[in-house]
């Protein structure tokens, strides 16, 4: 019963290049996911203040151009095609 017991750790082989690449890729992927989740959770401060000098004398009303919607354009095209017939 006085047998010697060796409590040495088991031999672990060195990781290969593929295992190292996989390990680092998983680590960086997890960090990227955490960063994306934090970007969704944390609010972003909107400190953008438009300068009146940079916009010149143009106001929103002068810059905004009236555009016709797709439905209006289709109706107009149908009316023109009916007139031609």
Protein Blocks (a to p, Z undefined) as FASTA:
>chain_A
ZZccdfbdcddddddfklmmmmmmmmmmmmmmmmmmmmmmpccddfbccdfklnomadfk
lmpccdddfklmmmmmmmmmmmmZZ
